[in-house]
């Protein structure tokens, strides 16, 4: 992605109205992959039109899968079956998508042909041994650059199922192993130290693959087939998170976010904000494609600091930048522990949020696996996003209640997860603009 884009976020009045956030990125990635490996055609509605998910679609097309776009937010995937992919003569570019690369490593480990997965500068710095090591234990051969991308996946390997206990809870690693398990002899079982989101397990079941799973454990055997099925992608909770925090901290606000995914392994932020005193309720709870969803209504409420229960951490790992902003304006201090995973995301999110909040006048005591945020009043200033989309959007929320505008440098990667964020935000009352 070329070109520089800086933002300026200014103080705003009450936020009002309905906010239709884009489709869930995690579900969109998986729907493409399972649709590609299924027998028959699968229609995906509510597909996230982001750069990460488009990168995954482009990779699958390189591997011989025909994917049509009947309309924006919709894909028709013509599945080729478990063994119908074919080699690409070019590297497979995952862009900025860590989910895409890690899951594709598992999917490609069982193919008959060699593949090379590459990514942009940010993705090329993200650790991959947590995926490649357990895949190697299954019989895969994947070469890395000292544990970093590119990943050279060797074809023609005979995979066998394993029982693997994850040292660190990770839905991406779990999903990569389950994808490899589709091609493995015998049973593949993944045990987690803390339950993570179970999108892969739910979707495999929806596509007809026999799988048993419960919080913290998933088990399947190879040798079956995926049957095409239609997928309605719920609105992305991680995208909704910015509006949940924004409406909670801007006096007089009330926002409604329809059809948001409420997978219990994803909604830790909802519980965290409620512990802090947020006024959030769920209306019209329902289910689609195995995934729970509902309409979220959030109103302004005074927040207070909390000691965040470590049990919530795996269920809100992507939402911590937004939580940092809520903690920065809450009364008292908020203590976060057990979140070392944040240091190996698109940026070191603990360091990035701590540095930005300090610029805005907030005291943050950083630790190796968390931070203590001392709530106060946000001043204006210039902060760095480090080209991390979630850092950029979190500081856009901070600007709503700052004493003067917050300038956020280098926000061009927001399009990877949340296309149209600025327009949607300004439509409900933000004062967000491109900075000169």
C-alpha positions, 0 to 999 in steps of 0.5 A: 500500500503506497501513500501516506494518510494522516488523520485529525480527530477533534472533540465532538458532541453526542454520537447518535444513530445506527452504525452498520459496521462491516462484516467479520474479518475472521469469518470472511477469511474462513468462509473463503477457505472452506468454500474453496475446499468444499464440493459445490458452490458457496455464497458468502453474504456480508463479506468484508471488503477489506484488503486482508480478505481480498488478499486471501481471495486472490491467493485462492484464485491463484490456486485455481479457485473461481470466485465471483463477486455478484455484488459488493459484500458478496462472493460466490466461491466455486469449490474444487474439493479437498484435493482440487487446488493446483500450484501457482507459479508465483508467490502467494501474497497475503498482504498484511493478513496474519490470519490469512498467512497462518491459516493458509500455512495449515491448508497448504501443508497437505497439498501435493505441490510447493507454495511460497507465502509472502506478505508486506513489510509488517507481516514479514516481521511477525513470528510464524514458528508458533504455527510452523513448529506444530505443523512440522510435528504433523509431518509438514515441511515449511522453511522460514527466514529465522521464523519469519515470512516468507514461508516455503511450504513443501508439497507431497508430505504425508501428514499425521494427526497429533495431540497438541497443547498450545503453549499460548492461546491462539485461534490462528494457530489452532485453526492452522492445525485443524486445517492441516488435520483435514489432510492428516491420517488419524486424529488431530486434537488441539488443547488450549490453555485458555479458550479462544474463538471457535469460528473454525470449529463452528464453520467446519461443522456447518460445512459438514465435517465431523468435528467435536469441540468445546471451550479449550479443545477441538478434535477431528480426523482426516478423510472426510469431505466439505459440502458447500454451504451459504454463509451470512457473515455477521458484523465484525465485533472488533470493528464495533468495539471502537463505537462501543468505547466511543459512545460510552465515553462521549456524554449524551451518546446513544448508538445502535449497532445491528447484527453484530457477531457475539461469539462468546470467545470474541466478546471479552471487551463487552464484559470488560466495559460492563465491569467498568460501568458501561451501559450496553445491552443486546437486543434481538439475539439470534444465530446465523450459520452457527454464529450468535449475533444480536443488535447492540445498543450502547449509551454513555455512562461514567466509567471507572478503572478495574483490574481486568480479569486475566480470563477475559484476555484471550477473548478480547486480544484485538480490542485492547487498543480500544480498551486502553482509550476507555481506561484513559478516561475512566476514573481511577486506574485500570490494570491489565496483565497476561496480554504479552500477545499484544507485543507481536501483533501488527505493532507492539500494541502495548508499547504503541498505546502506552506511548500515544496515551503519554503524549496525550497526558495520561500516565501509563506504567508498562509491564512485559505482559500488560500495563496500568493506565491511570485515568485522567483528562486527554490533551491534544497532540500528535501520536503514531499509529505505526501503520497499525489499523487498530491503533489508528482507530483507537486514537480517533476515538480518543480525539472525541474527548480530548481537550484539543485535536489529536493528530494520528500519523500514517493511517493508511492501513485502516482499509485492511480491516475497516474500509469506510471507517471515516465516513461511518464514524463521521456519520454518527458524529465523529469529527474526523478528517484527513490531516494536511 
